[in-house]
């Protein structure tokens, strides 16, 4: 009888150790999954594209163009741009990447490859009464990753309205 009790006690201890081992292994697996997710998010954040933009006057103010330069190191297959703020600034129709119906004058696409330090360019219309800056939401996609990037672009002043 003493041997049976000893064997039972050893069995109980073995079961407890096995359960604790399983719990510990599960916690380790969860920690590894969390670490992998953090690493993926960190890597995506490191790859966030960077842009600078400006509006150029062409033909002595005859028309204007928005120039968006990719300043980060990873090339992009293209971008989409939305004017989120900027009274009196819009994309003009009749150009590649802009809705020809004029239904969404605040949106444009650039469907060509953007290499580092290269530019995407669109013609823009500037109203007499316009904001001093335009805020853009530039969306870049590479594979399954997507980055919305805010870009603030100064708008050339309306010289004619400043003359008294």
PyMOL commands that set and color helices and strands:
alter all, ss='L'
color gray80, all
select helices_A, chain A and resi 2-46+159-162
alter helices_A, ss='H'
color red, helices_A
select strands_A, chain A and resi 51-58+63-70+79-85+89-91+107-110+119-126+133-142+145-154
alter strands_A, ss='S'
color yellow, strands_A
deselect
rebuild
show_as cartoon
